[in-house]
């Protein structure tokens, strides 16, 4: 059954197409997203078959991008998407509660955000996932970065701050976290504000600025939103994109999230930063539907890796979807 939250989302997004004044550009956007779907579906399935791993840079973004496309009436395998909703959560629930879970709760946070965004129930399984995010907070207020994230080519502290913001974003997205959120956020905010990154805005990755904007949108302070948006836009490069590292070439892994955050903060396709970013993605998509993205890991030394290409392509699809209206009759796949 479609939830009230989803109904509100449909009403809001069908009311004002973001490119109502530019139908040809809207069609280019739709075509680019559709072109990426076979790759997203097929390579995501390969990951599941070979790795059997619900990695934060693969499965959550596979599910997220396919849901976004489906809401816009773009062809996806809806039956399989419903199955993926269920599969994506099975490995996140500890089979042995007595064992200490691994560090990092980015995957759980992202799955909660996706679930809330598409009206799915926070059932027993998702309550366990929410509990995992809550209990993963450290005594100092932060959430640790998990998996290979600490090996990224930026300071470890910055990666940990991004992971912390993902968890906070999840807590703001799920109504069931309302009672726990104030205490958790107070501790996290104290830890975040103590860093030089917050005081001097000296983060090395566009992701840090993007996550900060998304979090301010959830908090609802218009002045803070405007400031965070200005700082993110200031990092936009001449070609219209953002680089994952602020001094690197533009890529989809930074530009897709930037479009998503800017539109969540109130900008539309009529605003120049968004329009320029969209055109960058349209101009750089490859024939196979992907975008070229260098690995974020330091040891890869700028090589283009399949996982970074997948991560960037799913984010590009998510970002571009924000410029198309949701179709009221779109079939929304979910595992309720």
PyMOL commands that set and color helices and strands:
alter all, ss='L'
color gray80, all
select helices_A, chain A and resi 4-15+23-51+59-71+78-90+106-117+124-135+149-151+156-173+175-193+196-200+206-219+222-233+252-264+272-284+298-300+306-321
alter helices_A, ss='H'
color red, helices_A
deselect
rebuild
show_as cartoon
